[in-house]
Amino acid sequence: MKESRAWIDRQWQVLKEIRDSVQTQVDRGASEEEAVHRIDLPQLKTFKGYERALEIAVRRIHRELTVGLP
């Protein structure tokens, strides 16, 4: 059970790091495409499928922050 909580906490932290990075780009006026190319989180590169997963997350969060939820 303790490992499960640690895993959930880590996933939450990852999402927070990505969201904070996207928010910074949105605040700077970056387009979705610009945000995808500018955001690099080296601390997460050990995750399997890092580049593709990061791109998907950045695009989704950017849309949520600029257009709203679908």
C-alpha positions in Angstrom: 0.0 0.0 0.0 2.9 2.4 0.8 4.4 1.8 -2.6 1.0 2.6 -4.3 0.8 5.9 -2.5 4.4 6.7 -3.4 3.6 5.9 -7.1 0.5 8.1 -7.1 2.4 10.9 -5.4 5.1 10.7 -8.1 2.6 10.7 -11.0 0.9 13.7 -9.5 4.3 15.5 -9.3 5.1 14.6 -12.9 1.7 16.1 -14.0 2.3 19.2 -11.9 5.7 19.7 -13.4 4.3 19.4 -16.9 1.4 21.7 -16.2 3.6 24.3 -14.6 5.9 24.3 -17.6 2.9 24.6 -20.0 1.5 27.5 -17.9 4.8 29.3 -18.2 4.7 29.0 -21.9 1.1 30.1 -22.2 1.9 33.1 -20.0 4.7 34.0 -22.5 2.2 33.8 -25.4 3.6 30.5 -26.8 1.4 28.6 -29.3 0.8 25.0 -28.8 3.5 24.1 -31.3 6.0 26.4 -29.6 5.2 25.0 -26.2 5.8 21.4 -27.5 9.2 22.4 -28.9 10.3 24.5 -25.9 9.4 22.3 -23.0 12.0 19.8 -22.0 12.0 18.1 -18.6 15.3 16.1 -18.4 14.3 14.8 -15.0 11.6 12.8 -16.6 13.6 11.3 -19.5 13.9 8.0 -17.8 10.2 7.4 -18.3 9.4 4.9 -21.1 8.0 6.8 -24.1 9.0 10.2 -22.6 9.1 12.2 -25.8 5.8 11.1 -27.2 4.0 11.2 -23.8 5.4 14.6 -23.0 4.2 15.9 -26.4 0.7 14.5 -25.9 0.5 16.0 -22.3 1.8 19.4 -23.4 -0.7 19.6 -26.3 -3.6 18.6 -24.1 -2.7 20.9 -21.2 -2.1 23.8 -23.6 -5.5 23.4 -25.1 -7.1 23.2 -21.7 -5.4 26.4 -20.6 -6.1 28.4 -23.7 -9.4 27.0 -25.1 -11.0 25.2 -22.2 -12.0 21.7 -21.5 -13.8 19.8 -24.3 
